[in-house]
Amino acid sequence: MQRKKRNGAEVFRITGARMGLAEDVRGRQRRYVISMGIRTLSVILTVLLWDVERPVAIVTLVLGALLPYVAVVIANAGRESTPSLPSHFVPAPVHPALEAGNLNKSSDQS
């Protein structure tokens, strides 16, 4: 994964560690602000289109009403999951079970 620092230098992510908390919060805030911008636009379109194109205005009204809930759910979606690291556990070898013997033969041999 490749990222850029503020000064333009490339930074490569080489570990399995999650992104930093500050970067995670910044991403959540960015998604929330974008969602609220779309909501504001839909409310303004509802007002402008109410007398012109009522069905479109109703769609934008519903969008404007549902988007805050969706934006909060998306913003609070949680941090990324920790990437799975290779397992160092080596399972014990499986030994085959002994076959069932004939009881008559074993008693005859003794």
ABEGO torsion letter per residue (X at the ends): XBBBBAAGBBBBBABABBBBAAAAAAAAAAAAAAAAAAAAAAAAAAAAAAAABAAAAAAAAAAAAAAAAAAAAAAAAEBBBBBBBBBABBBBBBBBBBBBBBAAAAAAAX
